[in-house]
Amino acid sequence: MANLKHRRSQNIAGDFYVDSSCIDCDTCRWMAPEIFDHQDSQSAVYNQPQDRLQRSRAMQALLSCPTASIGTLEKPTDIKAIQEQFPLLVADNVYHCGYHAESSYGAASYLVQRPEGNILVDSPRFAPSLVKQIENMGGIRYMYLTHRDDVADHEKYHQHFQCDRILHIDDISTGTKSVEIQLQGVEPYQLAADVLIIPVAGHTKGHTVLLYQEKFLFSGDHLAWSADLQQLLAFRNACWYSWTELGKSMAKLATYNFEWVLPGHGRRFNSDRATMQQQMRKCLEYIDRFS
């Protein structure tokens, strides 16, 4: 729970606030940009909710904050109703799970609802209210893990839903050695007719991305939209394996068609395919500048 005694002085007066435990993961700022802003290396409330929609988004960010650093002066009476809004619809049958985990540094996770079986992309916190909602949506058939950093509560989800977990063998560690499907090599893996997993070494050696229906790209920590640079890019300062290999992987990824980039960290991006291809070229140019 957020601690009022540690309320940051940068918060504007009012009900919502951020305390000093904030880890600057950016979750609240992209979930409710009209409420939260970046001030002195942490988040803060710069505008109190002005209507029901803004309050709903602020509460969604509160529940998703991985460190429970967002609080309210008044005890919220709408908490149950907000909990029932998760997972949050992104587009079509793709949902944002919320409930980001501190162990994943606040990475986003997603649920793809499919008649053939739902896919959970990376792991949110194992929150009872979220688990109940996922049960209502048909459970989980596969738990796809993009890479070693964002596995969070994967074991709890596996035990509860009896889902098969998927992770590349080069990112397997002690905590994930029991993963059911361990991918190998550099060739794409066709999980289903509409689901393709593509190895993209760089951020980590075993990083992969998932392309769904040639429309949604779940990119983990490989690719994201930069709010500062206003373009797609890779994280140069968070490349734990090889920047050179990341460049090669990105060039390979640029040959695929997609309309959405849904990352673990960084911002989402949605456009027509022509614009997406243009953005991928800009990303490759960015990588070349730092190679």
C-alpha positions as CSV (number, residue, x, y, z in Angstrom):
1,M,0.0,0.0,0.0
2,A,1.2,3.5,-0.7
3,N,2.3,5.4,2.4
4,L,0.8,8.9,2.8
5,K,3.8,9.8,5.0
6,H,6.1,9.2,2.0
7,R,3.9,11.2,-0.4
8,R,6.1,12.9,-3.0
9,S,6.0,16.7,-2.8
10,Q,5.7,16.8,-6.6
11,N,2.1,15.6,-6.5
12,I,-0.6,18.1,-7.0
13,A,-3.0,18.5,-4.2
14,G,-6.0,16.1,-4.2
15,D,-7.1,12.5,-3.7
16,F,-4.5,10.6,-5.8
17,Y,-0.8,10.6,-5.0
18,V,2.5,8.7,-5.7
19,D,4.8,7.9,-2.8
20,S,8.6,7.7,-2.8
21,S,8.7,3.9,-3.3
22,C,8.1,4.5,-7.1
23,I,10.6,2.6,-9.2
24,D,10.0,4.8,-12.3
25,C,8.7,1.8,-14.4
26,D,6.4,4.1,-16.5
27,T,3.3,2.0,-16.0
28,C,1.0,4.7,-14.6
29,R,2.3,7.3,-17.1
30,W,1.2,5.3,-20.1
31,M,-2.0,3.8,-18.6
32,A,-3.2,7.2,-17.4
33,P,-1.1,9.9,-19.1
34,E,-3.7,12.6,-18.2
35,I,-3.1,12.0,-14.5
36,F,0.5,10.9,-14.0
37,D,3.8,12.5,-15.3
38,H,7.5,12.0,-14.9
39,Q,9.0,14.4,-12.4
40,D,12.5,14.2,-10.8
41,S,13.1,10.5,-11.9
42,Q,9.8,9.2,-10.5
43,S,6.1,9.4,-11.3
44,A,3.8,12.0,-9.7
45,V,0.2,13.1,-10.1
46,Y,0.1,16.4,-12.1
47,N,-3.7,16.4,-12.6
48,Q,-6.4,14.9,-10.5
49,P,-9.2,13.0,-12.3
50,Q,-11.8,15.3,-13.6
51,D,-14.5,12.8,-14.7
52,R,-15.4,9.2,-14.3
53,L,-13.3,8.0,-17.2
54,Q,-10.1,9.7,-15.9
55,R,-10.8,8.3,-12.4
56,S,-11.3,4.8,-13.9
57,R,-7.9,5.0,-15.6
58,A,-6.2,6.3,-12.5
59,M,-7.6,3.4,-10.5
60,Q,-6.5,1.0,-13.2
61,A,-3.0,2.4,-12.9
62,L,-3.2,2.1,-9.1
63,L,-4.0,-1.6,-9.3
64,S,-1.3,-2.2,-12.0
65,C,1.5,-0.4,-10.1
66,P,4.1,-3.1,-9.3
67,T,5.2,-1.5,-6.1
68,A,1.8,-0.2,-4.8
69,S,3.2,3.3,-4.9
70,I,-0.1,5.0,-5.9
71,G,-2.5,5.8,-3.2
72,T,-5.7,7.8,-2.4
73,L,-6.5,10.0,0.5
74,E,-10.0,8.7,0.6
75,K,-10.7,4.9,0.7
76,P,-11.9,4.1,-2.8
77,T,-15.4,2.7,-2.9
78,D,-15.1,1.6,-6.6
79,I,-12.2,-0.8,-6.2
80,K,-14.2,-3.9,-6.9
81,A,-15.8,-2.5,-10.0
82,I,-12.3,-1.5,-11.3
83,Q,-10.9,-4.9,-10.5
84,E,-13.6,-6.5,-12.7
85,Q,-12.5,-4.3,-15.7
86,F,-9.3,-6.4,-16.0
87,P,-8.1,-7.7,-18.4
88,L,-8.4,-4.4,-20.3
89,L,-9.4,-4.7,-24.0
90,V,-6.6,-3.5,-26.4
91,A,-8.1,-4.5,-29.7
92,D,-10.0,-7.4,-31.2
93,N,-9.4,-10.3,-28.7
94,V,-6.2,-9.0,-27.2
95,Y,-6.2,-7.7,-23.6
96,H,-3.8,-6.0,-21.2
97,C,-3.7,-7.9,-17.9
98,G,-2.6,-5.1,-15.7
99,Y,-1.3,-6.1,-12.2
100,H,2.3,-5.6,-13.2
101,A,4.9,-7.4,-11.1
102,E,7.8,-5.8,-9.3
103,S,10.1,-8.8,-10.1
104,S,9.6,-7.9,-13.8
105,Y,10.2,-4.2,-13.1
106,G,6.7,-3.4,-14.0
107,A,6.5,-5.3,-17.4
108,A,3.1,-5.5,-19.1
109,S,1.5,-8.8,-19.9
110,Y,-1.3,-9.7,-22.3
111,L,-4.0,-12.2,-22.8
112,V,-5.0,-13.4,-26.2
113,Q,-8.5,-15.0,-26.1
114,R,-8.8,-17.8,-28.7
115,P,-11.3,-20.6,-29.3
116,E,-8.4,-23.0,-29.5
117,G,-7.1,-21.9,-26.1
118,N,-6.1,-18.6,-24.6
119,I,-2.5,-17.5,-24.5
120,L,-1.0,-15.5,-21.6
121,V,2.0,-13.4,-22.8
122,D,4.5,-13.0,-20.0
123,S,3.4,-13.0,-16.3
124,P,1.4,-10.5,-14.3
125,R,1.1,-10.7,-10.6
126,F,-1.0,-13.7,-9.4
127,A,-3.8,-11.5,-8.2
128,P,-7.0,-13.3,-7.2
129,S,-9.3,-10.9,-8.9
130,L,-7.4,-11.1,-12.2
131,V,-7.2,-14.9,-11.9
132,K,-11.0,-15.1,-11.5
133,Q,-11.5,-12.9,-14.5
134,I,-9.2,-15.0,-16.7
135,E,-11.1,-18.1,-15.5
136,N,-14.3,-16.4,-16.7
137,M,-12.6,-15.8,-20.1
138,G,-11.7,-19.4,-20.6
139,G,-8.5,-19.9,-18.6
140,I,-5.0,-20.3,-20.1
141,R,-3.8,-22.9,-22.6
142,Y,-0.3,-21.6,-23.1
143,M,1.8,-19.2,-21.1
144,Y,4.3,-17.7,-23.5
145,L,7.3,-16.1,-21.9
146,T,9.2,-13.7,-24.2
147,H,12.5,-13.9,-22.2
148,R,14.0,-14.6,-18.7
149,D,13.2,-11.1,-17.2
150,D,9.4,-11.1,-17.3
151,V,8.5,-14.5,-15.9
152,A,7.2,-13.2,-12.5
153,D,4.5,-15.6,-11.1
154,H,4.7,-18.1,-14.0
155,E,4.8,-21.1,-11.6
156,K,1.6,-20.0,-9.8
157,Y,-0.3,-19.6,-13.1
158,H,1.0,-22.9,-14.3
159,Q,-0.2,-24.7,-11.2
160,H,-3.6,-23.0,-11.2
161,F,-4.4,-23.3,-14.9
162,Q,-2.3,-26.3,-15.8
163,C,-1.1,-24.4,-18.8
164,D,2.0,-25.3,-20.9
165,R,4.7,-22.6,-20.5
166,I,6.9,-21.7,-23.5
167,L,10.4,-20.2,-23.2
168,H,13.6,-20.4,-25.3
169,I,16.2,-22.7,-23.8
170,D,18.9,-20.0,-23.9
171,D,16.9,-18.1,-21.3
172,I,16.1,-21.0,-19.0
173,S,17.3,-20.5,-15.4
174,T,16.8,-22.3,-12.1
175,G,13.4,-20.8,-11.7
176,T,12.2,-21.8,-15.1
177,K,13.9,-25.2,-15.6
178,S,10.5,-27.0,-15.4
179,V,9.0,-25.0,-18.4
180,E,7.1,-27.5,-20.6
181,I,8.0,-26.2,-24.1
182,Q,11.6,-25.2,-24.4
183,L,12.4,-23.7,-27.8
184,Q,15.7,-24.1,-29.4
185,G,17.7,-22.6,-32.3
186,V,17.0,-19.5,-34.4
187,E,14.2,-20.7,-36.7
188,P,10.6,-19.4,-36.2
189,Y,8.3,-21.8,-34.3
190,Q,4.7,-22.2,-35.5
191,L,2.7,-22.8,-32.4
192,A,-0.6,-22.6,-34.3
193,A,-1.8,-21.5,-37.7
194,D,-2.2,-18.0,-36.4
195,V,0.6,-17.9,-33.8
196,L,4.3,-17.6,-34.8
197,I,7.2,-17.4,-32.3
198,I,10.3,-15.7,-33.7
199,P,13.7,-15.9,-32.0
200,V,15.3,-12.4,-31.7
201,A,18.5,-12.6,-29.7
202,G,19.9,-9.4,-28.4
203,H,18.3,-8.1,-25.3
204,T,18.9,-11.6,-24.0
205,K,20.3,-14.6,-25.9
206,G,17.0,-16.5,-25.8
207,H,14.6,-13.6,-26.4
208,T,11.7,-14.4,-28.7
209,V,8.6,-12.4,-29.9
210,L,5.2,-13.7,-30.7
211,L,3.3,-12.7,-33.9
212,Y,-0.4,-13.3,-33.7
213,Q,-2.6,-13.2,-36.9
214,E,0.2,-11.2,-38.7
215,K,-1.3,-8.2,-36.8
216,F,-0.2,-8.2,-33.1
217,L,3.5,-8.4,-32.3
218,F,4.2,-9.1,-28.6
219,S,7.7,-7.8,-28.5
220,G,8.8,-8.2,-24.8
221,D,11.9,-6.0,-24.3
222,H,13.1,-6.3,-28.0
223,L,11.1,-3.5,-29.5
224,A,8.9,-0.6,-28.2
225,W,7.7,2.9,-29.0
226,S,9.8,5.7,-27.4
227,A,7.6,8.5,-26.1
228,D,10.8,10.7,-26.0
229,L,12.0,10.0,-29.6
230,Q,8.6,9.4,-31.1
231,Q,9.7,6.3,-32.9
232,L,10.1,2.5,-32.6
233,L,13.4,1.5,-31.1
234,A,15.4,-1.1,-29.1
235,F,16.8,-0.4,-25.6
236,R,20.5,0.3,-26.1
237,N,21.1,0.8,-22.4
238,A,19.3,-2.4,-21.5
239,C,20.9,-4.9,-23.9
240,W,22.2,-7.7,-21.8
241,Y,23.5,-10.0,-24.5
242,S,24.6,-8.5,-27.8
243,W,23.7,-5.2,-29.6
244,T,25.2,-6.6,-32.8
245,E,22.9,-9.7,-32.6
246,L,20.0,-7.5,-31.7
247,G,20.5,-5.5,-34.9
248,K,20.5,-8.8,-36.9
249,S,17.3,-9.9,-35.2
250,M,15.6,-6.6,-35.8
251,A,16.5,-6.7,-39.5
252,K,14.9,-10.2,-39.6
253,L,11.8,-9.0,-37.8
254,A,11.4,-6.1,-40.2
255,T,10.5,-8.6,-42.9
256,Y,7.3,-9.5,-41.2
257,N,4.0,-7.7,-41.3
258,F,2.2,-6.4,-38.2
259,E,0.1,-3.5,-37.1
260,W,0.6,-3.5,-33.3
261,V,3.7,-3.5,-31.2
262,L,2.8,-4.6,-27.7
263,P,6.0,-4.5,-25.5
264,G,6.7,-5.5,-22.0
265,H,8.5,-2.2,-21.4
266,G,8.0,1.0,-23.3
267,R,4.9,2.2,-25.1
268,R,2.6,0.4,-27.5
269,F,2.4,1.4,-31.1
270,N,-0.4,0.9,-33.6
271,S,-0.4,1.9,-37.3
272,D,-1.1,0.7,-40.8
273,R,1.5,-1.7,-42.2
274,A,3.2,0.8,-44.5
275,T,3.8,3.2,-41.5
276,M,5.0,0.3,-39.4
277,Q,7.5,-0.7,-42.1
278,Q,8.7,2.9,-42.2
279,Q,9.1,2.9,-38.4
280,M,11.0,-0.4,-38.5
281,R,13.5,1.2,-41.0
282,K,13.9,4.1,-38.6
283,C,14.6,1.6,-35.8
284,L,17.3,-0.1,-37.9
285,E,18.9,3.3,-38.6
286,Y,18.9,4.0,-34.9
287,I,20.6,0.7,-34.2
288,D,23.2,1.3,-36.9
289,R,24.1,4.7,-35.3
290,F,25.1,3.0,-32.1
291,S,26.8,0.0,-33.6
